[in-house]
Amino acid sequence: MHSLEDILQQADEDYYTNKIDGHHLISYASHGYKISKDVKTQEIVILSTTRGGDFYDEANELEYKEFFNSGWKIGLYVLYLSNCRLKLSSLDVRINKALVENQSVKVVRRLKFTREKTIKNFNQVKFKLKQNEKTK
């Protein structure tokens, strides 16, 4: 089991996680998640952009639980794969709907391109997750 302080430290040590310095905040971001510590209050929160939009919302209970159980890097990978599965499901529905409704070829191509890109990212992260499991 990991504490929020442990997770913050793991994010700091992760080569692929971007450090973001702000006024009274220390933050690290990767794969649609950000962990931040308020220097004044010492409060640590995990935020997510994975529910759509350009803004961060606080992670839900299941996401926190994943980070507590798996740590920063593995938690990121597991949650990212889960989010990709949801996105792929949604894209498949949208592609089928576009085909049935005879939408323009441009729309269908864009949706298929997005699906291919998501599958590529999914496979890359899945490979990284397997590599991390092998090294443990």
CNS distance restraints for C-alpha pairs under 8 A (distance, minus, plus):
assign (resid   1 and name CA) (resid  68 and name CA) 5.57 0.50 0.50
assign (resid   1 and name CA) (resid  69 and name CA) 5.08 0.50 0.50
assign (resid   1 and name CA) (resid  70 and name CA) 7.44 0.50 0.50
assign (resid   1 and name CA) (resid  71 and name CA) 7.96 0.50 0.50
assign (resid   2 and name CA) (resid   6 and name CA) 5.82 0.50 0.50
assign (resid   2 and name CA) (resid   7 and name CA) 6.55 0.50 0.50
assign (resid   2 and name CA) (resid  67 and name CA) 7.44 0.50 0.50
assign (resid   2 and name CA) (resid  68 and name CA) 4.71 0.50 0.50
assign (resid   2 and name CA) (resid  69 and name CA) 6.31 0.50 0.50
assign (resid   2 and name CA) (resid  70 and name CA) 7.46 0.50 0.50
assign (resid   2 and name CA) (resid  71 and name CA) 6.10 0.50 0.50
assign (resid   3 and name CA) (resid   7 and name CA) 6.29 0.50 0.50
assign (resid   3 and name CA) (resid  68 and name CA) 6.26 0.50 0.50
assign (resid   4 and name CA) (resid   8 and name CA) 6.12 0.50 0.50
assign (resid   4 and name CA) (resid  44 and name CA) 6.57 0.50 0.50
assign (resid   4 and name CA) (resid  45 and name CA) 7.86 0.50 0.50
assign (resid   4 and name CA) (resid  68 and name CA) 7.44 0.50 0.50
assign (resid   5 and name CA) (resid   9 and name CA) 6.24 0.50 0.50
assign (resid   5 and name CA) (resid  44 and name CA) 7.57 0.50 0.50
assign (resid   6 and name CA) (resid  10 and name CA) 6.18 0.50 0.50
assign (resid   6 and name CA) (resid  71 and name CA) 7.80 0.50 0.50
assign (resid   7 and name CA) (resid  11 and name CA) 6.19 0.50 0.50
assign (resid   7 and name CA) (resid  67 and name CA) 7.34 0.50 0.50
assign (resid   7 and name CA) (resid  68 and name CA) 7.72 0.50 0.50
assign (resid   7 and name CA) (resid  71 and name CA) 5.73 0.50 0.50
assign (resid   7 and name CA) (resid  72 and name CA) 5.30 0.50 0.50
assign (resid   8 and name CA) (resid  12 and name CA) 6.30 0.50 0.50
assign (resid   8 and name CA) (resid  28 and name CA) 7.85 0.50 0.50
assign (resid   8 and name CA) (resid  35 and name CA) 6.60 0.50 0.50
assign (resid   8 and name CA) (resid  36 and name CA) 7.73 0.50 0.50
assign (resid   8 and name CA) (resid  72 and name CA) 7.67 0.50 0.50
assign (resid   9 and name CA) (resid  13 and name CA) 6.35 0.50 0.50
assign (resid  10 and name CA) (resid  14 and name CA) 6.11 0.50 0.50
assign (resid  10 and name CA) (resid  71 and name CA) 7.43 0.50 0.50
assign (resid  10 and name CA) (resid  72 and name CA) 5.98 0.50 0.50
assign (resid  10 and name CA) (resid  73 and name CA) 7.60 0.50 0.50
assign (resid  11 and name CA) (resid  17 and name CA) 6.30 0.50 0.50
assign (resid  11 and name CA) (resid  28 and name CA) 6.23 0.50 0.50
assign (resid  11 and name CA) (resid  35 and name CA) 7.86 0.50 0.50
assign (resid  11 and name CA) (resid  72 and name CA) 6.04 0.50 0.50
assign (resid  11 and name CA) (resid  73 and name CA) 7.45 0.50 0.50
assign (resid  12 and name CA) (resid  17 and name CA) 7.38 0.50 0.50
assign (resid  12 and name CA) (resid  19 and name CA) 7.27 0.50 0.50
assign (resid  12 and name CA) (resid  28 and name CA) 6.93 0.50 0.50
assign (resid  14 and name CA) (resid  73 and name CA) 7.52 0.50 0.50
assign (resid  16 and name CA) (resid  30 and name CA) 7.25 0.50 0.50
assign (resid  17 and name CA) (resid  28 and name CA) 6.16 0.50 0.50
assign (resid  17 and name CA) (resid  29 and name CA) 5.61 0.50 0.50
assign (resid  17 and name CA) (resid  30 and name CA) 5.08 0.50 0.50
assign (resid  18 and name CA) (resid  28 and name CA) 5.41 0.50 0.50
assign (resid  18 and name CA) (resid  29 and name CA) 5.23 0.50 0.50
assign (resid  18 and name CA) (resid  30 and name CA) 6.45 0.50 0.50
assign (resid  19 and name CA) (resid  26 and name CA) 7.66 0.50 0.50
assign (resid  19 and name CA) (resid  27 and name CA) 5.88 0.50 0.50
assign (resid  19 and name CA) (resid  28 and name CA) 4.50 0.50 0.50
assign (resid  19 and name CA) (resid  29 and name CA) 6.64 0.50 0.50
assign (resid  20 and name CA) (resid  26 and name CA) 6.45 0.50 0.50
assign (resid  20 and name CA) (resid  27 and name CA) 4.97 0.50 0.50
assign (resid  20 and name CA) (resid  28 and name CA) 5.75 0.50 0.50
assign (resid  20 and name CA) (resid  29 and name CA) 7.48 0.50 0.50
assign (resid  21 and name CA) (resid  25 and name CA) 6.30 0.50 0.50
assign (resid  21 and name CA) (resid  26 and name CA) 5.34 0.50 0.50
assign (resid  21 and name CA) (resid  27 and name CA) 6.29 0.50 0.50
assign (resid  22 and name CA) (resid  26 and name CA) 6.49 0.50 0.50
assign (resid  22 and name CA) (resid  27 and name CA) 7.78 0.50 0.50
assign (resid  24 and name CA) (resid  38 and name CA) 5.80 0.50 0.50
assign (resid  24 and name CA) (resid  39 and name CA) 5.10 0.50 0.50
assign (resid  24 and name CA) (resid  40 and name CA) 6.56 0.50 0.50
assign (resid  25 and name CA) (resid  36 and name CA) 6.44 0.50 0.50
assign (resid  25 and name CA) (resid  37 and name CA) 5.56 0.50 0.50
assign (resid  25 and name CA) (resid  38 and name CA) 4.70 0.50 0.50
assign (resid  25 and name CA) (resid  39 and name CA) 5.72 0.50 0.50
assign (resid  26 and name CA) (resid  36 and name CA) 5.54 0.50 0.50
assign (resid  26 and name CA) (resid  37 and name CA) 5.21 0.50 0.50
assign (resid  26 and name CA) (resid  38 and name CA) 6.67 0.50 0.50
assign (resid  26 and name CA) (resid  39 and name CA) 7.16 0.50 0.50
assign (resid  27 and name CA) (resid  34 and name CA) 6.62 0.50 0.50
assign (resid  27 and name CA) (resid  35 and name CA) 5.51 0.50 0.50
assign (resid  27 and name CA) (resid  36 and name CA) 4.15 0.50 0.50
assign (resid  27 and name CA) (resid  37 and name CA) 6.38 0.50 0.50
assign (resid  28 and name CA) (resid  34 and name CA) 5.44 0.50 0.50
assign (resid  28 and name CA) (resid  35 and name CA) 5.42 0.50 0.50
assign (resid  28 and name CA) (resid  36 and name CA) 6.56 0.50 0.50
assign (resid  29 and name CA) (resid  33 and name CA) 5.58 0.50 0.50
assign (resid  29 and name CA) (resid  34 and name CA) 4.14 0.50 0.50
assign (resid  29 and name CA) (resid  35 and name CA) 6.54 0.50 0.50
assign (resid  30 and name CA) (resid  34 and name CA) 6.50 0.50 0.50
assign (resid  30 and name CA) (resid  76 and name CA) 7.62 0.50 0.50
assign (resid  31 and name CA) (resid  76 and name CA) 6.57 0.50 0.50
assign (resid  31 and name CA) (resid  77 and name CA) 7.88 0.50 0.50
assign (resid  31 and name CA) (resid  80 and name CA) 6.56 0.50 0.50
assign (resid  32 and name CA) (resid  48 and name CA) 5.81 0.50 0.50
assign (resid  32 and name CA) (resid  49 and name CA) 5.23 0.50 0.50
assign (resid  32 and name CA) (resid  50 and name CA) 5.81 0.50 0.50
assign (resid  32 and name CA) (resid  80 and name CA) 7.79 0.50 0.50
assign (resid  33 and name CA) (resid  46 and name CA) 7.01 0.50 0.50
assign (resid  33 and name CA) (resid  47 and name CA) 5.61 0.50 0.50
assign (resid  33 and name CA) (resid  48 and name CA) 4.53 0.50 0.50
assign (resid  33 and name CA) (resid  49 and name CA) 6.44 0.50 0.50
assign (resid  33 and name CA) (resid  50 and name CA) 7.63 0.50 0.50
assign (resid  33 and name CA) (resid  76 and name CA) 7.39 0.50 0.50
assign (resid  34 and name CA) (resid  46 and name CA) 5.67 0.50 0.50
assign (resid  34 and name CA) (resid  47 and name CA) 5.04 0.50 0.50
assign (resid  34 and name CA) (resid  48 and name CA) 6.37 0.50 0.50
assign (resid  35 and name CA) (resid  44 and name CA) 7.04 0.50 0.50
assign (resid  35 and name CA) (resid  45 and name CA) 5.72 0.50 0.50
assign (resid  35 and name CA) (resid  46 and name CA) 4.36 0.50 0.50
assign (resid  35 and name CA) (resid  47 and name CA) 6.16 0.50 0.50
assign (resid  36 and name CA) (resid  44 and name CA) 5.53 0.50 0.50
assign (resid  36 and name CA) (resid  45 and name CA) 5.51 0.50 0.50
assign (resid  36 and name CA) (resid  46 and name CA) 6.48 0.50 0.50
assign (resid  36 and name CA) (resid  47 and name CA) 7.92 0.50 0.50
assign (resid  37 and name CA) (resid  42 and name CA) 6.03 0.50 0.50
assign (resid  37 and name CA) (resid  43 and name CA) 5.55 0.50 0.50
assign (resid  37 and name CA) (resid  44 and name CA) 4.35 0.50 0.50
assign (resid  37 and name CA) (resid  45 and name CA) 6.68 0.50 0.50
assign (resid  38 and name CA) (resid  42 and name CA) 5.10 0.50 0.50
assign (resid  38 and name CA) (resid  43 and name CA) 5.36 0.50 0.50
assign (resid  38 and name CA) (resid  44 and name CA) 6.56 0.50 0.50
assign (resid  39 and name CA) (resid  43 and name CA) 7.69 0.50 0.50
assign (resid  45 and name CA) (resid  58 and name CA) 7.13 0.50 0.50
assign (resid  46 and name CA) (resid  58 and name CA) 5.97 0.50 0.50
assign (resid  46 and name CA) (resid  59 and name CA) 5.67 0.50 0.50
assign (resid  46 and name CA) (resid  64 and name CA) 7.43 0.50 0.50
assign (resid  47 and name CA) (resid  56 and name CA) 5.52 0.50 0.50
assign (resid  47 and name CA) (resid  57 and name CA) 5.31 0.50 0.50
assign (resid  47 and name CA) (resid  58 and name CA) 4.22 0.50 0.50
assign (resid  47 and name CA) (resid  59 and name CA) 4.97 0.50 0.50
assign (resid  48 and name CA) (resid  56 and name CA) 5.03 0.50 0.50
assign (resid  48 and name CA) (resid  57 and name CA) 5.30 0.50 0.50
assign (resid  48 and name CA) (resid  58 and name CA) 5.99 0.50 0.50
assign (resid  48 and name CA) (resid  59 and name CA) 5.46 0.50 0.50
assign (resid  49 and name CA) (resid  53 and name CA) 6.61 0.50 0.50
assign (resid  49 and name CA) (resid  54 and name CA) 6.50 0.50 0.50
assign (resid  49 and name CA) (resid  55 and name CA) 5.93 0.50 0.50
assign (resid  49 and name CA) (resid  56 and name CA) 4.77 0.50 0.50
assign (resid  49 and name CA) (resid  57 and name CA) 6.44 0.50 0.50
assign (resid  50 and name CA) (resid  83 and name CA) 6.99 0.50 0.50
assign (resid  59 and name CA) (resid  63 and name CA) 5.78 0.50 0.50
assign (resid  59 and name CA) (resid  64 and name CA) 6.37 0.50 0.50
assign (resid  60 and name CA) (resid  64 and name CA) 6.34 0.50 0.50
assign (resid  61 and name CA) (resid  65 and name CA) 6.10 0.50 0.50
assign (resid  62 and name CA) (resid  66 and name CA) 6.24 0.50 0.50
assign (resid  63 and name CA) (resid  67 and name CA) 6.43 0.50 0.50
assign (resid  63 and name CA) (resid  79 and name CA) 7.22 0.50 0.50
assign (resid  64 and name CA) (resid  68 and name CA) 6.11 0.50 0.50
assign (resid  65 and name CA) (resid  69 and name CA) 6.09 0.50 0.50
assign (resid  66 and name CA) (resid  70 and name CA) 5.81 0.50 0.50
assign (resid  66 and name CA) (resid  71 and name CA) 7.55 0.50 0.50
assign (resid  66 and name CA) (resid  75 and name CA) 5.54 0.50 0.50
assign (resid  66 and name CA) (resid  79 and name CA) 7.77 0.50 0.50
assign (resid  67 and name CA) (resid  71 and name CA) 4.78 0.50 0.50
assign (resid  67 and name CA) (resid  72 and name CA) 5.83 0.50 0.50
assign (resid  67 and name CA) (resid  74 and name CA) 7.85 0.50 0.50
assign (resid  67 and name CA) (resid  75 and name CA) 4.84 0.50 0.50
assign (resid  67 and name CA) (resid  76 and name CA) 7.62 0.50 0.50
assign (resid  69 and name CA) (resid  75 and name CA) 7.83 0.50 0.50
assign (resid  70 and name CA) (resid  74 and name CA) 5.58 0.50 0.50
assign (resid  70 and name CA) (resid  75 and name CA) 5.19 0.50 0.50
assign (resid  71 and name CA) (resid  75 and name CA) 5.57 0.50 0.50
assign (resid  72 and name CA) (resid  76 and name CA) 6.03 0.50 0.50
assign (resid  73 and name CA) (resid  77 and name CA) 6.37 0.50 0.50
assign (resid  74 and name CA) (resid  78 and name CA) 6.12 0.50 0.50
assign (resid  74 and name CA) (resid 129 and name CA) 6.71 0.50 0.50
assign (resid  74 and name CA) (resid 132 and name CA) 7.73 0.50 0.50
assign (resid  75 and name CA) (resid  79 and name CA) 6.07 0.50 0.50
assign (resid  76 and name CA) (resid  80 and name CA) 5.86 0.50 0.50
assign (resid  77 and name CA) (resid  81 and name CA) 6.13 0.50 0.50
assign (resid  77 and name CA) (resid 125 and name CA) 6.23 0.50 0.50
assign (resid  77 and name CA) (resid 126 and name CA) 7.38 0.50 0.50
assign (resid  77 and name CA) (resid 128 and name CA) 7.91 0.50 0.50
assign (resid  77 and name CA) (resid 129 and name CA) 6.27 0.50 0.50
assign (resid  78 and name CA) (resid  82 and name CA) 6.31 0.50 0.50
assign (resid  78 and name CA) (resid 129 and name CA) 7.78 0.50 0.50
assign (resid  79 and name CA) (resid  83 and name CA) 6.16 0.50 0.50
assign (resid  80 and name CA) (resid  84 and name CA) 6.13 0.50 0.50
assign (resid  80 and name CA) (resid 122 and name CA) 7.91 0.50 0.50
assign (resid  80 and name CA) (resid 125 and name CA) 7.84 0.50 0.50
assign (resid  81 and name CA) (resid  85 and name CA) 6.27 0.50 0.50
assign (resid  81 and name CA) (resid 122 and name CA) 6.06 0.50 0.50
assign (resid  81 and name CA) (resid 125 and name CA) 7.21 0.50 0.50
assign (resid  81 and name CA) (resid 126 and name CA) 7.14 0.50 0.50
assign (resid  82 and name CA) (resid  86 and name CA) 6.55 0.50 0.50
assign (resid  83 and name CA) (resid  87 and name CA) 6.20 0.50 0.50
assign (resid  84 and name CA) (resid  88 and name CA) 5.99 0.50 0.50
assign (resid  84 and name CA) (resid 118 and name CA) 6.67 0.50 0.50
assign (resid  84 and name CA) (resid 119 and name CA) 7.81 0.50 0.50
assign (resid  84 and name CA) (resid 122 and name CA) 6.33 0.50 0.50
assign (resid  85 and name CA) (resid  89 and name CA) 6.18 0.50 0.50
assign (resid  86 and name CA) (resid  90 and name CA) 6.25 0.50 0.50
assign (resid  87 and name CA) (resid  91 and name CA) 6.09 0.50 0.50
assign (resid  87 and name CA) (resid 118 and name CA) 7.92 0.50 0.50
assign (resid  88 and name CA) (resid  92 and name CA) 6.12 0.50 0.50
assign (resid  88 and name CA) (resid 115 and name CA) 6.30 0.50 0.50
assign (resid  88 and name CA) (resid 118 and name CA) 7.15 0.50 0.50
assign (resid  88 and name CA) (resid 119 and name CA) 7.71 0.50 0.50
assign (resid  89 and name CA) (resid  93 and name CA) 6.47 0.50 0.50
assign (resid  90 and name CA) (resid  94 and name CA) 6.26 0.50 0.50
assign (resid  91 and name CA) (resid  95 and name CA) 6.00 0.50 0.50
assign (resid  91 and name CA) (resid 111 and name CA) 6.74 0.50 0.50
assign (resid  91 and name CA) (resid 112 and name CA) 7.99 0.50 0.50
assign (resid  91 and name CA) (resid 114 and name CA) 8.00 0.50 0.50
assign (resid  91 and name CA) (resid 115 and name CA) 6.41 0.50 0.50
assign (resid  92 and name CA) (resid  96 and name CA) 6.16 0.50 0.50
assign (resid  92 and name CA) (resid 115 and name CA) 7.92 0.50 0.50
assign (resid  93 and name CA) (resid  97 and name CA) 6.10 0.50 0.50
assign (resid  94 and name CA) (resid  98 and name CA) 6.06 0.50 0.50
assign (resid  94 and name CA) (resid 111 and name CA) 7.62 0.50 0.50
assign (resid  95 and name CA) (resid  99 and name CA) 6.21 0.50 0.50
assign (resid  95 and name CA) (resid 108 and name CA) 6.22 0.50 0.50
assign (resid  95 and name CA) (resid 111 and name CA) 6.30 0.50 0.50
assign (resid  95 and name CA) (resid 112 and name CA) 7.19 0.50 0.50
assign (resid  96 and name CA) (resid 100 and name CA) 6.15 0.50 0.50
assign (resid  97 and name CA) (resid 101 and name CA) 6.03 0.50 0.50
assign (resid  98 and name CA) (resid 102 and name CA) 6.01 0.50 0.50
assign (resid  98 and name CA) (resid 103 and name CA) 5.14 0.50 0.50
assign (resid  98 and name CA) (resid 104 and name CA) 7.99 0.50 0.50
assign (resid  98 and name CA) (resid 107 and name CA) 7.55 0.50 0.50
assign (resid  98 and name CA) (resid 108 and name CA) 6.39 0.50 0.50
assign (resid  99 and name CA) (resid 103 and name CA) 6.32 0.50 0.50
assign (resid  99 and name CA) (resid 108 and name CA) 7.21 0.50 0.50
assign (resid 103 and name CA) (resid 107 and name CA) 6.67 0.50 0.50
assign (resid 103 and name CA) (resid 108 and name CA) 7.19 0.50 0.50
assign (resid 104 and name CA) (resid 108 and name CA) 6.67 0.50 0.50
assign (resid 105 and name CA) (resid 109 and name CA) 6.03 0.50 0.50
assign (resid 106 and name CA) (resid 110 and name CA) 6.14 0.50 0.50
assign (resid 107 and name CA) (resid 111 and name CA) 6.29 0.50 0.50
assign (resid 108 and name CA) (resid 112 and name CA) 6.14 0.50 0.50
assign (resid 109 and name CA) (resid 113 and name CA) 5.96 0.50 0.50
assign (resid 110 and name CA) (resid 114 and name CA) 6.18 0.50 0.50
assign (resid 111 and name CA) (resid 115 and name CA) 6.21 0.50 0.50
assign (resid 112 and name CA) (resid 116 and name CA) 6.15 0.50 0.50
assign (resid 113 and name CA) (resid 117 and name CA) 6.14 0.50 0.50
assign (resid 114 and name CA) (resid 118 and name CA) 6.10 0.50 0.50
assign (resid 115 and name CA) (resid 119 and name CA) 6.14 0.50 0.50
assign (resid 116 and name CA) (resid 120 and name CA) 6.16 0.50 0.50
assign (resid 117 and name CA) (resid 121 and name CA) 6.26 0.50 0.50
assign (resid 118 and name CA) (resid 122 and name CA) 5.96 0.50 0.50
assign (resid 119 and name CA) (resid 123 and name CA) 6.11 0.50 0.50
assign (resid 120 and name CA) (resid 124 and name CA) 6.29 0.50 0.50
assign (resid 121 and name CA) (resid 125 and name CA) 6.24 0.50 0.50
assign (resid 122 and name CA) (resid 126 and name CA) 6.03 0.50 0.50
assign (resid 123 and name CA) (resid 127 and name CA) 6.09 0.50 0.50
assign (resid 124 and name CA) (resid 128 and name CA) 6.36 0.50 0.50
assign (resid 125 and name CA) (resid 129 and name CA) 6.12 0.50 0.50
assign (resid 126 and name CA) (resid 130 and name CA) 6.28 0.50 0.50
assign (resid 127 and name CA) (resid 131 and name CA) 6.19 0.50 0.50
assign (resid 128 and name CA) (resid 132 and name CA) 6.21 0.50 0.50
assign (resid 129 and name CA) (resid 133 and name CA) 6.26 0.50 0.50
assign (resid 130 and name CA) (resid 134 and name CA) 6.22 0.50 0.50
assign (resid 131 and name CA) (resid 135 and name CA) 6.43 0.50 0.50
assign (resid 132 and name CA) (resid 136 and name CA) 6.60 0.50 0.50
